[in-house]
Amino acid sequence: MAETFVQNESIETVIQRYKGTVYSVALSYVSSRDDADDIFQEVFLIYFRTNPQFNDEEHRKAWLIRTTINCSKRVVDSTYRKRTVPMDEMEEESFEFQTKEENAVYVALQALPEKYRTVLHLFYFEDMSIDMICKVLDLKASTVKVQLMRGREMMKEKLKEEGYND
């Protein structure tokens, strides 16, 4: 279902349309609801302040995903985050899906290196084509295909370790 492209849509409309995409990409990068919330706000604040111009809806989505990834990388690479020590004694924030299998897939995905986690998330959760992923991440198609293949293999191994078979 192709959406009609409106260049100067209200910020509320854009947030409603892309809130799930921006939040899930941020969460996949930082693995923390609090950080994902902050990134979500930052992305839409940048959108509001810069008022970027787009050719079509696909271009807007790509811009939002790229901006989310850039903001997420800043959080992950921040000095503050590197200097903090996780408190193992504290109970981790509960993040549960409806089924045991969905939880296992999420945990396995979060355990992957960033480059594999990102392409798998964009391909499977955001339904992006390989060509679109190439544009958003500024990678060659062959690189994206290899990362998808390796990421799938890593996921398969992690899920096998948890007792899930082919």
Secondary structure, DSSP 4 states (H G I P E B T S, - for coil): -PPPP-TT--HHHHHHHHHHHHHHHHHHHH--HHHHHHHHHHHHHHHHHH----SSHHHHHHHHHHHHHHHHHHHHT-HHHHH----TTSPPPP---SSHHHHHHHHHHHTS-HHHHHHHIIIIIS---HHHHHHHHT--HHHHHHHHHHHHHHHHHHHHHTT---
